[in-house]
Amino acid sequence: MAYSDITLPQAQQMVDEWIRTKGVRYFNELTNMAILAEEVGEVARIIARMYGEQSFKENEQKKDLADELADVLWVLLCLANQTGVDLQAAFLRNMEKKNLRDAQRHQQNKKLR
């Protein structure tokens, strides 16, 4: 399998295999939820400095946004695995819901024009 061409189920499987062979076990769900919040905070910090009005501090090393987003995805995949969620199926259901519920909503939103 080429890493550049993976599906969500394959990504979930890759994370599971790594955890079982190198990571000993999953952290519990509450710990992973806290880690997810921490990782999202790191993404927010970068976004606030790169695209918002904050600037990087002199002693602050610029972090890689792509790497931080991948950290968020990693923990999300962990949580999906340990709670039995098929992310691909969930994503497809979510897209269907958005297409039914929100097909015109944003186009009709005057605030977005």
C-alpha positions in Angstrom: 0.0 0.0 0.0 1.3 3.4 -1.0 1.1 5.8 2.0 0.0 8.6 -0.3 -3.2 6.7 -1.2 -4.7 5.5 2.0 -8.4 5.4 3.0 -9.8 6.2 6.4 -10.2 2.5 7.3 -6.6 1.9 6.3 -5.5 4.9 8.4 -7.5 3.5 11.4 -5.8 0.1 10.8 -2.4 1.7 10.6 -2.8 3.5 13.9 -4.2 0.3 15.5 -1.3 -1.7 14.3 1.2 0.9 15.5 -0.4 1.1 19.0 -0.5 -2.7 19.3 3.1 -3.3 18.2 4.9 -0.1 19.4 2.7 1.7 21.8 1.8 -1.1 24.2 -1.9 -0.1 24.4 -4.3 2.8 23.8 -4.5 5.5 26.4 -8.0 5.4 27.9 -10.7 7.4 26.2 -10.7 10.3 28.7 -6.9 10.7 28.3 -7.2 10.6 24.6 -9.9 13.2 24.7 -7.6 15.5 26.8 -4.8 14.9 24.3 -7.1 15.7 21.4 -8.0 19.0 23.1 -4.3 19.7 23.6 -3.5 19.0 20.0 -6.3 21.2 18.7 -5.0 23.9 21.0 -1.6 23.6 19.3 -3.3 24.0 15.9 -5.2 27.0 17.2 -2.0 28.6 18.5 -0.3 28.3 15.0 -3.4 29.6 13.2 -3.7 32.6 15.5 -0.1 33.5 14.8 0.0 32.7 11.1 -3.4 34.0 10.0 -4.6 36.0 13.0 -3.4 39.1 14.8 -1.0 37.4 17.2 2.7 37.1 16.4 5.2 34.5 17.3 7.2 35.3 20.4 11.0 35.8 19.9 11.8 32.6 21.7 8.9 30.7 20.2 9.8 28.1 17.6 7.5 28.2 14.6 5.7 24.8 14.5 4.6 23.0 11.4 0.8 23.3 10.9 0.6 20.2 8.8 2.3 18.1 11.5 0.0 19.5 14.2 -3.1 18.7 12.1 -1.7 15.2 11.6 -1.4 14.9 15.4 -5.1 15.8 15.7 -6.0 13.2 13.1 -3.9 10.6 14.9 -5.7 11.1 18.2 -9.1 11.2 16.4 -8.2 7.9 14.7 -7.3 6.5 18.2 -10.6 7.6 19.7 -12.5 6.1 16.7 -10.7 2.8 17.0 -11.3 2.4 20.7 -14.9 3.4 20.6 -15.8 1.2 17.5 -16.5 4.1 15.1 -15.9 3.5 11.4 -14.8 7.0 10.4 -15.3 6.5 6.7 -18.9 5.4 7.2 -19.5 8.2 9.8 -18.1 10.8 7.4 -20.2 9.6 4.5 -23.3 9.7 6.7 -22.3 13.2 7.8 -21.9 14.4 4.2 -25.3 13.0 3.4 -26.8 14.9 6.3 -25.1 18.1 5.3 -26.3 17.8 1.7 -29.9 17.2 2.8 -30.0 19.7 5.7 -27.6 22.4 4.5 -27.9 22.2 0.7 -29.1 25.8 0.4 -28.5 27.2 4.0 -25.1 28.7 3.4 -25.9 30.1 0.0 -28.9 31.9 1.5 -26.9 33.3 4.4 -26.6 37.0 3.8 -23.7 37.2 6.2 -21.6 35.1 3.9 -21.9 37.5 0.9 
